[in-house]
Structure formats: C-alpha cells, structure tokens
Amino acid sequence: MQAVIDILSWIFIIGGSFFAIVGAVGLVRFPDFWSRLHAVSVTDSAGVILLIVGMALQAGLTLVTVKLLLILAFLFITGPTSTHAVANAALVSGLKPRSSVDRDDADAATQDDKAGPT
C-alpha cells in the first residue's frame, strides 16, 4: 500500500513541477502582458495544487498534512484573486488587451517584413 501512495505522490509532484515549468516558459515566450498573465495564473494554480497534494500524500495523516491543506486552501483562494487584481489594475491604468484586428495588423506587418523589399 505504501508503494501505491509513493507512486501517486510522485505523479502529483512531477505533474505539478511540469505545470510550474510550463508557466515559466509561457512567461518568457508569450508576446504581451495579458497572455503572460493568463499562462502564469493558470499553470501556477494547477502546479501548486498538484505539488501540495503530492506532498500531503508523502506526509501521511499527520499535522503536516493539515498544514499543507490549509496552505492549499489559502493559495486556492488568493491565487486567482491576486491575478484578477493585477489584471484589473493593468486595465484601469490603460493597458488594453489586443483585439483580433490588432493581431491581424501585426501578422500582416510581420509577413511584409519577411517578404523583404519589393
């Protein structure tokens, strides 16, 4: 039974690490603030949940598990709330999300740049 719990906990820990790494790559690779914010917020929530569940399985039924679950509840509530607050502050300060028209214009400019001088 302990082997099954160890395997499950490592699956959760590796899955959480994967989401954390994907979020970090998304932070570096995405082009604008809004897509970066989305990538980090979603992967951060998923990564933290999986990591804490994996650690709770490793700890067993102890006081450490209770503390981990309290941390999980706190992060589950504050993560999306803080992301919303940052997005709202950016929107109020004048940073507008790109519309599909803006993306089409940027794509057309990129295609013109790749075509070279005519």
C-alpha positions in Angstrom: 0.0 0.0 0.0 2.9 2.4 0.8 4.3 1.8 -2.7 1.0 2.9 -4.3 0.9 6.1 -2.2 4.5 6.8 -3.1 3.8 6.3 -6.8 0.7 8.5 -6.6 2.5 11.3 -4.7 5.4 11.3 -7.2 2.9 11.5 -10.1 1.4 14.6 -8.4 4.7 16.1 -7.7 6.1 15.6 -11.2 2.8 16.9 -12.7 2.9 20.0 -10.5 6.5 20.6 -11.5 5.6 20.2 -15.1 2.9 22.9 -14.8 5.3 25.2 -13.0 7.9 24.8 -15.7 5.3 25.3 -18.5 4.2 28.5 -16.7 7.7 29.8 -16.5 8.2 29.1 -20.2 4.9 30.8 -21.0 6.0 33.9 -19.0 9.1 34.2 -21.2 7.7 33.2 -24.6 4.3 34.9 -24.8 4.2 38.3 -26.5 2.1 40.5 -24.3 1.2 41.1 -20.7 -2.3 39.6 -20.9 -1.2 36.3 -22.4 1.7 36.1 -19.9 -0.7 36.8 -17.0 -3.0 34.0 -18.2 -0.3 31.5 -18.7 1.2 32.1 -15.3 -2.1 32.2 -13.4 -3.5 29.0 -14.8 -0.3 27.0 -14.5 0.5 28.4 -11.1 -2.8 27.3 -9.7 -2.6 23.8 -11.2 1.1 23.4 -10.3 0.6 24.4 -6.7 -2.4 22.2 -6.2 -0.7 19.2 -7.6 2.6 19.8 -5.7 0.8 20.2 -2.3 -1.4 17.2 -2.9 1.8 15.1 -3.6 3.5 16.4 -0.5 0.4 15.7 1.6 0.4 12.1 0.3 4.1 11.8 1.2 3.5 13.2 4.7 0.7 10.8 5.6 -2.0 11.6 8.1 -0.1 14.0 10.3 -0.2 17.6 11.4 2.0 18.4 8.4 -0.8 17.3 6.1 -3.3 19.6 7.9 -0.9 22.5 7.5 -0.4 21.7 3.8 -4.2 21.5 3.3 -4.5 24.9 5.0 -1.8 26.3 2.7 -3.6 24.8 -0.3 -6.9 26.4 0.7 -5.2 29.8 1.2 -3.4 29.6 -2.2 -6.5 28.3 -3.9 -8.4 31.4 -2.8 -5.6 34.1 -3.1 -4.1 33.0 -6.4 -7.0 33.7 -8.7 -7.9 36.8 -6.6 -4.5 38.3 -6.9 -4.4 37.6 -10.6 -7.7 39.3 -11.0 -6.4 42.3 -9.0 -3.3 42.6 -11.2 -5.4 42.4 -14.4 -7.9 44.9 -13.1 -5.0 47.3 -12.2 -3.5 47.0 -15.6 -6.8 47.6 -17.3 -7.5 50.6 -15.2 -4.1 52.0 -15.8 -4.7 52.0 -19.6 -3.1 48.7 -20.8 -5.7 47.4 -23.2 -5.8 43.8 -24.4 -5.0 43.3 -28.1 -8.1 42.8 -30.3 -8.2 40.4 -33.2 -7.8 43.4 -35.6 -4.6 44.4 -33.8 -3.3 40.8 -34.2 -4.2 40.7 -37.9 -2.4 44.0 -38.5 0.7 42.7 -36.6 0.6 39.5 -38.6 0.4 41.4 -41.8 3.3 43.6 -40.8 5.3 40.5 -39.9 4.5 38.9 -43.3 5.6 42.1 -45.1 8.9 42.2 -43.1 9.6 38.6 -44.1 8.9 39.3 -47.8 11.7 41.8 -47.9 11.9 44.8 -50.1 9.8 44.8 -53.2 
